[in-house]
Amino acid sequence: MFDPASWVLSQSYFVGGVNGTAPFVLIIPGDRIDQLGELDEYAIGKPNGLQNGQIGNSGGRFDEKVLIEAIISGANYHRASLSLLGRWALTGIGMLEARERLIAAFECVFPPDRDQRWYDRHGEIDKLVTYVYGREADKRDERISFEIGSDDEGPPDDEIDEEALRARLSLDHWMGREIPLRERLLGDVLSTTTRMLLVADTGLGKTNLALAVTFAVARGSDYLHWHGTGEPHRVLYVDGEMSVRLMRDRIEDAIRRAGSKPAGVFVLNTEDFPELPPLSDPLGRLAIDKIIAALGGVDLIVFDNLQALLAGDMREELPWKNVLGWVEDLTRRKIAQVWVHHTGHLTTRSYGTKTREWQMDVVALLESVERPEADLAFSLKFTKARERTPGNRDDFEPMIITLSGDRWASEAGGAIGGKRRPHRDRALELLREAITREVLYRRATRTFRPEPCV
Amino acid sequence: MIFTTFPDKRGLDAYRQDATPEELAEFIKTTTRDARDKLPMIKFALFGEKRSDKGCLRNDENVTEITGLEADYDGGATSIEEAAEIARQAGLSCIIYSSPSYTAHKPRWRLLTLLSKPYPPGDRDRLFARLRASMRNTASCSILPHGCCRKATLSEA
């Protein structure tokens, strides 16, 4: 903040104004600087005041504040950054947030103190973030970890607190848990934690359908027989396959069909971002994270499509494995995902490895049907639907979807227009949710009452 | 409040002063010259008789004790009012005044802060680091997520 010359012992300063201009002078009451000893905790004046091995690790305890201050003071950049990232990765801090935190610490370095080390290490932040988070993702894949007991630091790995474990796994614990309600985006097929794989053969209308869903979610409106929420949402549509011209046409079509241009729809076409790495590359995922942050967060991302956005052979596990940790991270951040994918020679199943369906909540398969009068026609069936219950079965029924004269329609049970769930059912569902919310609220706000004396 | 003034930047003469903050503020406000180089200089330190090759008393070897700290800000981003607010939040007693090149678009100011007693010159780095921390932790570090800041940030005030 201050001019480096201020450090010079005998440095003196002019006082007064020039040519009759009186300076502003403010007197601030307070303590003398030598009486503010607690500031020394933050006041590491000259670089290299700390040695490697000391920072943030005294007595084996991790001290985040000390590590951040080691960066801010210039005492240590690399080791402190690695330690912080490792800790954040382990404690579930998202990669984007970790990156932002680290950048924030670097930006706090007093500009005149930014030496070549600072510039070198600042330039390496993305590399460090991807390295540490990639390493942690690999470890996660290789282990099964149990978190035993409370959210506080538990006992060491080799000391299992059996009582806490029993309590944690008990039905009482399960029934008493306060689990947030689903935040629906479209009927019961899409909520903010849904991971959907939308599979179809080439040319069937995947993009048109995905855009229609995008618009409905962004507007909060109904689409076919699926109920909208009535609330607007933000949706990022990532297209990796079409040309800009074609994408523009598709967007125009979608606006015309929806009858509006929802402000919450954002479309990224990779032709506009030729340097965007594939999502199987950590930097590609980081770029999307940055875009999400720049948009102020989104509720749904549509990835169109898997083959175009990931590098590698889709028959292999590796491309999807690379992206899996991030997919889970998006879910933790309550960002719904629709992954559009092709079928292979067999048009009844998705191309390549089946294992990617394991992590999906919903797998929707589109197949061609004959409807000569329609512009688009396909059947839709859900080959996987984790959220399906007797109460919402209609949302997951197989159906035929058509687009004729810019109007979408669905046919299920023989009736064009789809079989909408009666409003009575919907009302009961909302009532049930309201009651659950009330119970959660009461649990959250209950006051402690001592046991009565008998 | 003990400090030294020099009639000009040559530092051929030095005058030990004793004044209240209000008196010093008034001195800063009422002193004007037709050129910056003709303005007097101030230093919160006491000087001996060792002169530099050019006869200047204002040199590091001639500092016998420090009685306060001076800091110069020419970053042009933080206004004098913001600086005052930061100092208030830090609980720091000080005088802040605009430098001759101050403009509203590019604020430049100086901060003078006293010590409760004279200190050896060797303590200045440590104390200046503390001063820098007091101003930095309340301002630029407000973006840090984990409360490395000692006081509330400006935006939270």
Interface residues (C-beta under 8 A of the other chain):
Chain A: M1 F2 D3 A5 S6 W7 V8 L9 S10 Q11 S12 Y13 F14 V15 G16 G17 V18 N19 G20 T21 A22 P23 F24 V25 L26 I27 I28 P29 G30 D31 R32 I33 D34 Q35 L36 E38 L39 D40 Y42 A43 I44 G45 K46 E64 K65 I68 E69 I72 E97 R101 A104 A105 E107 C108 F110 P111
Chain B: T4 T5 F6 K9 G11 P21 E22 A25 F27 I28 K29 T30 T31 T32 R33 D34 A35 R36 L39 P40 M41 I42 K43 A45 R58 N59 D60 N62 V63 I66 G68 L69 E70 A71 D72 Y73 D74 G75 T78 I80 E81 A84 A87 R88 A90 G91 L92 S93 C94 I95 I96 Y97 S98 S99 P100 Y102 W109 R110 T113 L114 L115 S116 K117 Y119 P121 R124 D125 R126 L127 F128 A129 R130 L131 R132 A133 S134 M135 R136 N137 A139 S140 C141 I143 L144 P145 H146 G147 C148 R150
